[in-house]
Amino acid sequence: MWRIPRATCKERLWSFRHALIRRAGLANLVVVLVVALSLLVHAAGSRAAEPSGTVKLPPHVEDLRDVILTAARSGNIEELKTAFEVSGVVPDLGGEAGSDPIQTLKDRSGDHGGREILAALIEVLDMPPVALPLGNDIENNLIYVWPYLAERPLDKLSPAEEVDLYRLVTPAKAEEMREKKQWLWWRLVIAADGTWTSFKKAD
């Protein structure tokens, strides 16, 4: 279906409005306002229908994601300290309060050097996120969760979503999560203001 960008609709409608004021007066203006309302509702409805895979990240969130990915691709887990600085806080990594975050990640890494963790970060952040409302103000209080599968009903995935799941976990792990109806892999959360709030794996 052909869609008219919202900005274009507004520009055209305001031009029509001024033309009709000059030529036909108030009666025709009412007609234009009705048409304007209809077009704007259509534009809003089209935007709301966008799939979760097209979530538009706020600049702060997108910037932090890029910093995390750059650190992960360096192969040196110490580089994640830069992401902590950009975030302004150390995320919840599932360790004890006050513990060294880098050492916590190394301890959780199968190679004990943190490279398995870096690989997990890349795999998770390469997936689309899902935006979840946190509080009453949906426009300003959102959190962005990676991967989007962490918030999906695992027993009702589409074939494409199943493929995404197997990119992250083994078939045995996927079956375990379906049986327990619980996400049991890495889950990363960034708040709308660019704060890295958590990166944890449920076992």
C-alpha positions in Angstrom: 0.0 0.0 0.0 1.3 3.5 -0.9 1.9 5.6 2.2 2.3 9.3 2.5 5.0 10.5 4.9 3.5 12.4 7.8 5.6 15.5 7.1 4.5 15.6 3.5 0.9 15.3 4.5 1.2 18.3 6.9 2.9 20.5 4.2 0.3 19.7 1.6 -2.6 20.2 4.0 -1.4 23.6 5.2 -1.1 24.7 1.6 -4.6 23.6 0.8 -5.8 25.3 4.0 -4.4 28.7 3.0 -5.7 28.4 -0.6 -9.2 27.6 0.5 -9.3 30.5 3.0 -8.5 32.8 0.1 -10.9 31.3 -2.4 -13.9 29.8 -0.6 -13.9 30.8 3.0 -14.6 29.0 6.2 -16.9 26.2 4.9 -14.2 24.7 2.7 -11.7 25.0 5.5 -13.8 22.6 7.6 -13.6 20.0 4.8 -9.9 20.3 4.7 -9.5 19.9 8.4 -11.6 16.7 8.2 -9.3 15.4 5.4 -6.2 16.4 7.5 -7.4 14.4 10.5 -8.1 11.4 8.4 -4.6 11.4 6.8 -2.8 11.9 10.1 -4.7 9.0 11.7 -3.7 6.9 8.7 -0.1 7.9 9.1 -0.1 7.1 12.9 -1.8 3.8 12.3 0.8 2.8 9.7 3.6 3.7 12.1 2.1 1.7 15.0 1.8 -1.3 12.8 5.6 -1.6 12.3 7.1 -4.9 13.5 9.3 -5.1 16.5 12.3 -5.8 14.3 12.2 -2.1 13.1 12.4 -0.6 16.6 14.0 2.8 16.2 16.7 3.2 18.9 17.1 6.6 20.6 20.5 8.2 19.9 21.9 7.4 23.4 20.8 3.8 23.2 22.3 3.4 19.7 25.5 5.0 20.7 26.0 2.7 23.7 25.2 -0.3 21.6 27.9 0.7 19.2 30.4 1.2 22.0 29.6 -2.3 23.5 30.0 -3.9 20.1 33.3 -2.2 19.4 34.6 -3.4 22.8 33.4 -6.9 22.2 34.9 -7.1 18.7 38.3 -6.0 20.1 38.7 -9.4 21.8 39.8 -7.7 25.0 37.2 -7.8 27.8 38.9 -4.9 29.5 37.6 -2.7 26.7 34.1 -3.0 28.2 35.2 -0.4 30.8 34.7 2.2 28.1 31.1 1.1 27.8 30.6 1.3 31.5 31.9 4.9 31.4 29.6 5.8 28.5 26.7 4.3 30.4 27.6 6.1 33.6 27.0 3.0 35.7 28.1 -0.6 35.8 25.3 -2.9 34.7 23.9 -5.7 36.8 26.0 -8.6 35.8 24.6 -11.1 38.2 27.6 -11.0 40.5 27.9 -10.0 44.1 27.5 -6.3 45.0 30.8 -4.5 44.9 32.6 -7.2 43.0 34.9 -6.4 40.1 32.6 -6.4 37.0 35.4 -7.5 34.6 36.5 -10.3 36.9 32.8 -11.4 37.3 32.5 -11.7 33.5 35.8 -13.6 33.2 34.6 -16.0 35.9 31.4 -16.7 33.9 33.3 -17.2 30.7 34.1 -20.7 29.6 37.6 -19.7 28.5 38.2 -17.7 31.7 39.5 -14.8 29.6 36.1 -13.3 28.8 36.1 -14.0 25.1 33.1 -16.3 25.3 31.2 -13.4 27.0 32.3 -11.0 24.2 31.0 -13.5 21.6 27.7 -13.6 23.5 27.5 -9.8 23.5 28.0 -9.7 19.7 25.4 -12.5 19.1 22.8 -10.8 21.3 23.3 -7.3 20.0 23.2 -8.5 16.4 19.6 -9.5 17.0 16.7 -7.0 16.9 15.7 -5.6 20.3 12.2 -5.1 21.7 11.1 -1.9 23.4 9.1 -2.3 26.6 7.2 0.4 28.5 8.4 1.0 32.1 5.9 3.3 33.8 3.0 5.3 32.6 4.8 7.6 30.2 5.4 5.2 27.3 7.2 7.8 25.2 9.9 8.5 27.7 10.1 5.5 29.9 11.2 2.7 27.7 13.7 -0.1 28.0 15.3 -1.9 25.1 15.9 -5.6 25.5 18.2 -7.8 23.5 17.5 -10.3 22.0 13.8 -9.7 21.3 13.3 -13.5 21.8 13.8 -13.0 25.6 10.3 -11.4 25.6 8.6 -13.9 23.2 6.5 -16.9 24.2 9.0 -19.6 23.2 6.4 -22.2 22.4 4.8 -19.9 19.8 7.7 -18.7 17.7 7.4 -18.3 14.0 9.8 -20.3 11.7 12.0 -17.3 11.3 12.1 -16.7 15.0 13.0 -20.4 15.5 16.0 -19.8 13.2 17.0 -16.8 15.3 16.7 -18.9 18.5 19.0 -21.6 17.1 21.6 -18.9 16.2 21.9 -18.3 20.0 21.4 -21.7 21.6 21.6 -25.4 20.9 18.3 -27.3 20.1 18.6 -29.0 23.5 18.8 -25.6 25.3 15.9 -24.3 23.2 13.8 -27.3 24.2 14.6 -26.8 27.9 13.5 -23.2 27.7 10.2 -24.2 26.0 9.6 -26.8 28.7 10.3 -24.3 31.5 8.6 -21.5 29.6 11.5 -19.2 30.6 14.3 -17.5 28.9 17.6 -19.1 30.1 20.2 -17.3 28.0 21.8 -13.9 28.0 19.6 -10.9 28.2 20.8 -7.3 27.8 18.9 -4.2 28.8 19.6 -0.5 28.0 17.3 2.2 29.3 16.0 5.0 26.9 18.5 7.5 28.5 21.5 5.3 27.4 22.0 3.6 30.8 23.2 0.0 30.5 21.1 -1.6 33.2 21.8 -5.3 33.0 23.5 -8.1 31.2 22.8 -11.5 32.8 22.3 -15.1 31.9 19.7 -17.1 33.6 20.8 -20.7 34.4 
